[in-house]
Structure formats: structure tokens, C-alpha cells
Amino acid sequence: MSPLVVVAIGLVGGLGATGRFLLDGAVSERVGRSFPWGTLAVNLTGAFALGVLAGATLSEDAYRIAGVGLLGAYTTFSTWMLESHRLAEDGRLRPSVVNLIASLVAGVAVAWLGQQVGGAL
């Protein structure tokens, strides 16, 4: 991997993290914070976008920059787990389990859908 690709991954990673922050905040502001809707929206849109990239024909470097840099910084496994854990810790076991299962099932589904869309491009 060239130094230019490494720098590009870092730069677009900053964009991805900023996008995550903005979307999570906008969704949470609209629907509230009793359930982690913002993180769910981020992770599902990220899974769809990664599916599109996987289905599309990209060069190895382009896939690394967009997939690892942009979408790797945009999506967030750790926040998803932390929010699920906190829901359970607060005695809200049902929302915690819903968050875990919905994210997994919907994430796989939208990634598959994105791959179909990417393959058609």
C-alpha cells in the first residue's frame, strides 16, 4: 500500500467520523435518546454503502480508501455494543436485545441489498 493511500484513508476517515457524528445527532434530536436510533441509522446506512462498494467494481486502493477509511470511521461497532450494554444495565433488557438483534438482522439485509445495487452499477 502506498503512502498516498494511507494518507487518503486517514483523510476520508475524518470525513466518515464527522458524518457519523452529524447523522447520529440529527436522528437523536428528532426521535429522542431513549433508544439508540442514531447509531442504528449510522450503522445501517454504512452497511448498505459497504455492500454497494463490495458489489461494485473498484480498484483495491479505491476499496481501501472508501471501505476502510470512510466507512470504517463512519460505522461504529463499539458504540452499538456500549449502548446495548447500557440499556441492559439500566434494566431495559428488551430494548437492549432489540438493538442487538435488529442491528444484526437489518445490517446483513441492507449490506446484501447494497451489494445487489453495487453489482448492478
C-alpha positions as CSV (number, residue, x, y, z in Angstrom):
1,M,0.0,0.0,0.0
2,S,1.4,3.4,-1.0
3,P,1.9,6.2,1.4
4,L,-0.6,8.2,-0.6
5,V,-3.3,5.6,0.0
6,V,-2.5,5.6,3.7
7,V,-2.9,9.4,3.9
8,A,-6.1,9.2,1.8
9,I,-7.5,6.6,4.3
10,G,-6.8,8.9,7.2
11,L,-8.3,12.0,5.5
12,V,-11.6,10.3,4.4
13,G,-11.7,8.7,7.9
14,G,-12.1,12.1,9.3
15,L,-15.0,12.8,6.9
16,G,-16.6,9.4,7.9
17,A,-16.3,10.2,11.6
18,T,-17.8,13.6,11.1
19,G,-20.6,12.2,9.1
20,R,-21.4,9.7,11.8
21,F,-21.4,12.4,14.5
22,L,-23.8,14.6,12.4
23,L,-26.2,11.9,11.4
24,D,-26.3,10.3,14.9
25,G,-27.0,13.8,16.4
26,A,-29.7,14.7,13.8
27,V,-31.6,11.4,14.3
28,S,-31.3,11.5,18.1
29,E,-32.5,15.1,18.2
30,R,-35.6,14.2,16.1
31,V,-36.6,10.9,17.8
32,G,-35.0,11.2,21.2
33,R,-32.4,9.2,23.0
34,S,-34.5,6.6,24.8
35,F,-33.3,4.1,22.1
36,P,-30.1,4.4,20.1
37,W,-31.8,5.3,16.8
38,G,-28.9,7.5,15.7
39,T,-26.4,4.7,16.0
40,L,-28.8,2.3,14.3
41,A,-29.2,4.7,11.4
42,V,-25.5,5.2,11.0
43,N,-24.7,1.5,11.1
44,L,-27.4,0.6,8.6
45,T,-26.6,3.3,6.1
46,G,-22.9,2.3,6.5
47,A,-23.7,-1.4,5.9
48,F,-25.7,-0.5,2.8
49,A,-22.9,1.7,1.5
50,L,-20.3,-1.0,2.2
51,G,-22.5,-3.5,0.4
52,V,-22.6,-1.2,-2.6
53,L,-18.8,-1.0,-2.6
54,A,-18.5,-4.7,-2.4
55,G,-20.8,-5.2,-5.3
56,A,-19.2,-2.5,-7.5
57,T,-16.0,-3.0,-9.4
58,L,-13.4,-0.9,-7.6
59,S,-9.7,-0.9,-7.6
60,E,-8.0,-2.3,-4.5
61,D,-6.9,1.1,-3.4
62,A,-10.3,2.7,-4.0
63,Y,-11.9,0.0,-2.0
64,R,-9.5,0.5,0.9
65,I,-10.0,4.3,0.9
66,A,-13.7,4.2,0.7
67,G,-14.4,1.0,2.7
68,V,-11.7,1.1,5.4
69,G,-11.2,4.9,5.6
70,L,-14.6,6.4,5.0
71,L,-17.0,3.7,6.1
72,G,-14.7,2.2,8.8
73,A,-14.7,5.6,10.5
74,Y,-18.4,6.2,9.8
75,T,-19.8,3.0,11.3
76,T,-19.3,2.1,14.9
77,F,-19.4,-1.4,16.4
78,S,-18.1,-0.2,19.8
79,T,-20.9,2.4,20.3
80,W,-23.5,-0.1,19.3
81,M,-22.2,-2.6,21.9
82,L,-21.9,0.1,24.6
83,E,-25.4,1.4,24.0
84,S,-26.8,-2.1,24.1
85,H,-24.9,-2.8,27.3
86,R,-26.1,0.4,28.9
87,L,-29.7,-0.3,28.1
88,A,-29.4,-3.7,29.8
89,E,-27.5,-2.1,32.7
90,D,-30.4,0.3,33.2
91,G,-32.8,-2.6,33.4
92,R,-34.1,-2.1,29.9
93,L,-33.3,-5.6,28.7
94,R,-35.9,-5.7,25.9
95,P,-34.7,-2.6,24.1
96,S,-31.1,-3.9,24.6
97,V,-31.9,-7.2,22.9
98,V,-34.0,-5.5,20.2
99,N,-31.0,-3.2,19.5
100,L,-28.6,-6.2,19.2
101,I,-30.9,-8.3,17.0
102,A,-32.3,-5.6,14.8
103,S,-28.8,-4.2,14.1
104,L,-27.5,-7.7,13.1
105,V,-30.5,-8.8,11.0
106,A,-31.1,-5.4,9.3
107,G,-27.4,-4.9,8.9
108,V,-26.9,-8.1,7.0
109,A,-30.1,-7.4,4.9
110,V,-29.1,-3.9,3.9
111,A,-25.5,-5.0,3.2
112,W,-26.9,-7.7,0.9
113,L,-29.2,-5.2,-0.8
114,G,-26.3,-2.7,-1.2
115,Q,-24.2,-5.5,-2.8
116,Q,-27.1,-6.1,-5.3
117,V,-27.2,-2.4,-6.1
118,G,-23.5,-2.2,-6.4
119,G,-23.4,-5.2,-8.8
120,A,-26.0,-3.5,-11.0
121,L,-23.9,-0.4,-11.4
